[in-house]
Amino acid sequence: MNGFTRSLIAAAFFCTLLGTLIPTAAALKTTDLAASDFDGSGRVDFADFLEFAGAFGKSTGEEGFGAKFDLDGSTIVDFGDFLIFAANFGKSTTQESATFLYVSDLVQNRVDVVDLETNLSIPSRSFSVSFPRGMTLGPQTGLVYVATLDSLLAFDHQGQLSFGIELTPFNNTSTGTRAAPSAFKVLVNSAETLAFVTESAPGAVEVVDLVNRIPTDLIPVGFNPGGMVLSPDESKLYVGTNESYIAVVGVSERAVIDSIATGTLSLNKLAVSTDGATLYAATAKPDNAHASGALVQILAINRETHTLIDSVQISDRSDLTGQVVELQADQVGASLLVSYSRTSPGEVGGLDVFTFVGDLMVLSLPTLTLSKTITIGEAAGGFGISPDGSTAYVLGSEEITSGVFRVFVVDLVTGVRQSQLPIAIQTATEFIFKATKKAAANLLAQVDLAISL
């Protein structure tokens, strides 16, 4: 490397650091970012730097001069052009974004964050929180809302607590004591002015005013309420319970105004189609033909008329046990995913044995046709679906007696369980996704450039 090249590198780093403190005419000159991407790769990088270095000092008519390197139009490729190039170095000429997966771990009192481009953990975004159960993303602020046993907390993109709201304590009339309400799921309206939190202890939904940051209403809905769905106009809130119905709450009335009969719900969670017209629920219907005593099925229900559209049985008659753990519809409207853990009878060497199986079932929409069954291991738990619907991230265990759980990456196109995320998980209670613009890498890129050479 010659002294000139080293000088350019040093100048790039130095000018980047001081550019905001010592403005020059060239630094203040506005230039299309794409103009510094000499090779058209989509990023102003080291390859562009090498081209620029080859033309540096050349003027119009001189061999080696290129008009594209004369960024300030001065007819000579000089230090003014270099300042412009240095300011653009490391930037992308196209809009770049990153998607992060947030996973709450109830046992380890932590929310881990993974960059889905690399599948690597991002410690700077992860944070500790006691008993994280439900999570959701604020549609206006991008805050991550976390429901804990007794509070609703909001965290920013750096994992710092933005604010916290204490939920209404539960008055236990049988013992005469007050206890945590055991918040479970949280849902935020589109304006991010209201949050709805299901609470196990009182069997209620608590309404929280996010503007004034206070709880305002406690609405009894039934035993062990869980997942919630807002109607498209946000006038009604549908709440899954462990009863024989889905509760319908009037948002303005702050009360249960109706219910949807379902039969016995085996899971207190709901899913909804992308157009908001169809609700999906899981039920366990008593059936003597099943060794478990129950026929497990998935229901598709018209949200407005409350009528059954379709249903599909997912249990096997020979299974000794069967439990739906989670169900979700993807954001593209193609599939409904169901995690299902079961115990099946078997025989080894003439001896009766039990086999534990955890499956991820993929049902095609809108027909509820079972298209894939992907075995995760001996247990399958909660999961999240990537925004493009191509990948699922599933909590599972390859050997349930070991007590070791992992988050497995599943290719939904091929139906193959691929790998594990490099995070230690014991009980993943919620998976949410956050898309964000990538941070400007100009200064870091300059530092990397200087160090690498």
Protein Blocks (a to p, Z undefined) as FASTA:
>chain_A
ZZklmmmmmmmmmmmmmmmmmccfklmpccdfklmmmnonopacfklmmmmmmmgoiaeh
iahiafklmmnonopacfklmmmmmmmgoiafbdcdddddddddfklopaddddfklopa
cfklgccdehifbdcddfklopacdddfkbccdddfkopafbdcdddddddfknopacde
hiabdcddfkopaccdddfklopacdddfklopafbdcdfbehiabddddfklpaccddd
fbfbdcdddfklopafbdcdebjafbfcdcddfkopaccdddddddfkbmnlpacddddd
dfklopafbdcdfbdfklmbdcdfbdcddfkopaccddddddddddeehiacdddddddd
ddddfklpafbdcdfbjbdcdddddfklpaccddddfblknopacdddddfknopafbdc
fbdcfbdcbdcddddddddfklmmmmmmmmmZZ
